Amino acid sequence: MNLPNAQSVSEFDRQMMRNCLNLAKEGLGKTAPNPLVGCVIVRDDQIIGEGFHPGPGQPHAEIFALRSAGELARGATVYVNLEPCNHYGRTPPCSEALIKAGVAKVVAGMVDPNPLVGGQGIAKLRQAGIEVIVGVEESACLKLNEAFVHRIIYKQTFGILKYAMTLDGKIATDTGHSAWVTGAIARQEVHRLRVACDAVIVGGNTVRRDNPHLTTHGQGEPNPLRVVMSRSLDLPSSARLWDTSEAATIVFTEVGSRPDFQEHLRKKGVEVVEFAPLTPAKVMSYFYERQFLSVLWECGGRLASEAITQGCVHKILAFIAPKIIGGQAAPSPVGNLGFSQMTEALSLEGVSLRAIGSDYLIEGYLSNGWSGALPEAFQFQTTGSKAL
């Protein structure tokens, strides 16, 4: 964080940054591999321009806001939740556009972790005589773009494991019945979560047992890419996921598995990709190459345990219903991790708890990546740099 002092930041500044964050959310699920960015331009305490980044190849939030403000931008204050870029990519540098527009001050929520930016945008603005403050509502800015930050720092797509369980740790009865563990409000929260993720992943058992839609169910757009992992392709010939008119579907399988069924899926518009062998780690590498920011694991216990042990899960979202179902054979959300001692248990960092209707959500991060804050080395490299 690079705040000069607490007195230099007003409640108005914080409110304008929260406005930036709300604008940025208009791009949820559409910007990968780019971050979510919103921008507000203010003059005499009045908003004169707004904008958000809608997706790759399109102008950044600052450009839309400057267009909205027009000549009024000269001498104005610009609020943006992420440091303005200072490099040529698919679009020209935003720092140059801000300088050309003659703005007087820029308030940024956080430094950009991208090494192509990493403080250079801020330095460029200051060299041009523009006042710059960094770190307003920084925690909220980091939270919004946690998948982007993780991808930049760890060179990996951000993996979220979501599950719903009863108070005694069951995701279904011992007969396999699982509809519904949590209430309608919690399920709507999951549907909204899917909007923000580039893909949602299940295993073959989930397809056979639940025949899911894996869409947002009207809670927002776009629908994520729907993903099935199945080594044997022991899947039903008819399933909701094979209807690609509503959302795209991709099936990952082992090389040579059921060629006739692969052709059946392709004729329905389902993409099929073979791996040898098929593992969660290879799937995550595939999505990194496709420039995905985040994927949502909504799978059963066995696939969840494989994803965890292979370092493919970085965040846990555990929806807990105040119910007890019992049953020795009733499945739990995570299968065998190979632990024999309680001291081996995986502990979450940055844990939070909140009520969602009649249910509760525990949210936290595994220690193999993003934990809700930038790593110390990165903080020193950026906010400790003389360039700032």
Salt bridges, closest charged atoms under 4 A:
GLU11 OE2 - ARG18 NH2 2.47
GLU137 OE2 - ARG14 NH1 3.92
GLU137 OE2 - ARG18 NH1 3.43
GLU146 OE2 - LYS315 NZ 2.64
GLU189 OE1 - ARG192 NH2 3.02
GLU189 OE2 - ARG354 NH2 2.96
ASP210 OD1 - ARG209 NE 3.21
GLU254 OE2 - ARG231 NE 3.72
GLU271 OE1 - ARG290 NH1 3.58
GLU298 OE1 - LYS162 NZ 3.46
GLU298 OE2 - ARG194 NE 2.82
GLU306 OE1 - ARG231 NH2 3.10
GLU363 OE2 - LYS143 NZ 2.24
GLU363 OE2 - LYS315 NZ 3.00
